[in-house]
Amino acid sequence: MPFYKTDLHCHTSEGSYCAHESTRDTIERYIASDFTSVAITNHMASYWSGVSKEEDHRAFETYEAYVDHIYDVIDLARECADGRLNILHGIELCHCSSDNDYLVYGLTREMAKGYKLTHGSLESMVKYVRSCGGIVIQAHPMRFEMTLVPPHLVDGYELYNNSK
């Protein structure tokens, strides 16, 4: 039986303010550590679209430009991996409904552009993602200032997060 070593929650400096390692260096580190797959899940927050909330946050002219940036970094990761590592696409979404974060998997670039994921109700965002065949996982729900959402609102919970 084959063994698959996968990280489903990874940020890179080109896509997330909290990351300090470039996409290229991140990919090389995963390859050197014998990973078979990594999901690039850079942050997406409503305040990055239009105006910058904090100095180190990038602001984007439109929501669609923000989505393009997220997926361009995933494309960069695939280019860096050059077939040596399976790159999965995802988004760590900071939804406007709370300070919670959600890992969204299964959306193509076009699907992510088709619905403003950061706005509206949490229920409508999850319904849209599921209608596209995707899933929503609550990221680090036990972290300080996070609120555990009821299980019917998400497809799962992140149980382990190695960030500090």
Phi and psi in degrees as a GROMACS rama.xvg file:
@    title "Ramachandran Plot"
@    xaxis  label "Phi"
@    yaxis  label "Psi"
@TYPE xy
-70.212  153.394  PRO-2
-109.582  128.461  PHE-3
-117.473  123.05  TYR-4
-106.498  113.725  LYS-5
-133.461  139.213  THR-6
-111.05  124.227  ASP-7
-100.483  11.9671  LEU-8
-152.96  91.9072  HIS-9
-135.024  133.242  CYS-10
-111.081  153.37  HIS-11
-128.368  155.982  THR-12
-65.1177  -27.5241  SER-13
-70.5126  -19.0704  GLU-14
-118.017  -19.2283  GLY-15
-135.925  133.659  SER-16
-62.2631  -25.297  TYR-17
-86.2548  -10.1056  CYS-18
-89.5571  142.967  ALA-19
-117.774  7.77114  HIS-20
-123.798  136.717  GLU-21
-66.271  161.711  SER-22
-57.9762  -47.5219  THR-23
-58.0333  -49.0564  ARG-24
-65.4958  -37.5006  ASP-25
-61.3354  -47.7176  THR-26
-62.2443  -44.4189  ILE-27
-62.5864  -36.803  GLU-28
-65.6108  -42.1538  ARG-29
-65.4083  -40.5609  TYR-30
-62.9464  -45.3483  ILE-31
-64.0398  -25.1208  ALA-32
-93.5769  12.922  SER-33
63.6148  32.5207  ASP-34
-76.4569  150.277  PHE-35
-101.163  -25.4952  THR-36
-149.205  151.97  SER-37
-146.993  136.828  VAL-38
-96.8303  120.697  ALA-39
-83.8981  112.703  ILE-40
-126.47  63.5874  THR-41
-68.0257  157.165  ASN-42
-66.8246  143.933  HIS-43
-135.804  121.288  MET-44
-133.567  149.53  ALA-45
-60.6695  -32.6487  SER-46
-75.5466  -4.97625  TYR-47
-85.0218  -11.1661  TRP-48
-99.8546  107.512  SER-49
108.348  -68.8456  GLY-50
-130.107  151.259  VAL-51
-86.233  130.339  SER-52
-82.5591  -36.8491  LYS-53
-131.413  157.379  GLU-54
-57.6092  -37.4747  GLU-55
-87.2207  3.04866  ASP-56
-94.618  135.408  HIS-57
-77.8568  144.425  ARG-58
-109.838  144.648  ALA-59
-119.309  145.14  PHE-60
-59.8775  -41.6468  GLU-61
-137.976  162.002  THR-62
-59.5464  -40.9931  TYR-63
-63.4878  -38.2999  GLU-64
-65.5833  -35.4736  ALA-65
-63.9346  -47.5795  TYR-66
-59.1751  -44.9116  VAL-67
-57.6069  -42.3637  ASP-68
-61.175  -47.0678  HIS-69
-55.9932  -48.0937  ILE-70
-76.5142  -26.9751  TYR-71
-64.1754  -37.2339  ASP-72
-68.0174  -37.3929  VAL-73
-63.9608  -41.9571  ILE-74
-60.9867  -40.2133  ASP-75
-61.5413  -41.6739  LEU-76
-60.8461  -41.8295  ALA-77
-63.4788  -40.7394  ARG-78
-63.043  -44.3451  GLU-79
-64.7021  -38.2077  CYS-80
-69.4599  -32.6626  ALA-81
47.4686  43.6168  ASP-82
81.9573  -2.44883  GLY-83
-86.6786  -10.8327  ARG-84
-150.415  135.48  LEU-85
-78.9553  119.752  ASN-86
-100.271  119.681  ILE-87
-100.05  148.17  LEU-88
-104.256  142.624  HIS-89
-161.293  178.837  GLY-90
-141.19  136.734  ILE-91
-96.6038  108.094  GLU-92
-96.7347  125.772  LEU-93
-97.1982  100.152  CYS-94
-80.0108  146.56  HIS-95
-64.9614  -13.183  CYS-96
-72.8473  -18.4772  SER-97
-169.43  -173.96  SER-98
-86.7216  3.19767  ASP-99
-69.0533  157.202  ASN-100
-118.055  148.255  ASP-101
-132.949  131.897  TYR-102
-87.0303  121.683  LEU-103
-112.194  123.062  VAL-104
-122.193  149.434  TYR-105
98.5739  1.83369  GLY-106
-96.8958  132.741  LEU-107
-75.4753  170.095  THR-108
-54.996  -45.4972  ARG-109
-65.469  -39.9288  GLU-110
-63.662  -42.0555  MET-111
-64.9741  -31.8605  ALA-112
-76.4427  -21.4286  LYS-113
-75.8052  -8.16142  GLY-114
-154.728  130.126  TYR-115
-73.3128  92.8754  LYS-116
-60.5656  -29.0272  LEU-117
-80.0565  -14.0151  THR-118
-117.344  174.39  HIS-119
80.828  -166.491  GLY-120
-83.1425  153.311  SER-121
-58.4775  -41.855  LEU-122
-60.2023  -42.1265  GLU-123
-70.3789  -35.0579  SER-124
-64.133  -47.2308  MET-125
-62.3012  -41.9681  VAL-126
-59.5841  -43.0752  LYS-127
-63.4041  -48.0672  TYR-128
-59.2497  -45.9661  VAL-129
-63.29  -36.4395  ARG-130
-65.3486  -22.135  SER-131
-90.4239  -0.640173  CYS-132
88.4141  9.69329  GLY-133
-93.6073  178.484  GLY-134
-133.173  158.019  ILE-135
-126.264  122.823  VAL-136
-115.087  130.898  ILE-137
-73.4981  122.688  GLN-138
-80.6349  141.379  ALA-139
29.2574  61.8475  HIS-140
-68.2499  -17.576  PRO-141
-94.5236  0.861924  MET-142
-68.7247  150.599  ARG-143
-52.3519  136.661  PHE-144
74.9107  3.57962  GLU-145
-93.1016  152.859  MET-146
-120.64  123.012  THR-147
-65.6514  122.653  LEU-148
-88.8367  154.141  VAL-149
-59.8832  146.782  PRO-150
-60.701  -26.5224  PRO-151
-71.6565  -15.3426  HIS-152
-86.0563  -16.2163  LEU-153
-134.186  168.632  VAL-154
-94.5579  -5.25798  ASP-155
170.532  178.924  GLY-156
-127.96  142.044  TYR-157
-76.2314  120.751  GLU-158
-94.55  -22.8093  LEU-159
-136.168  131.476  TYR-160
-138.401  123.272  ASN-161
-88.059  2.38211  ASN-162
-75.504  158.413  SER-163
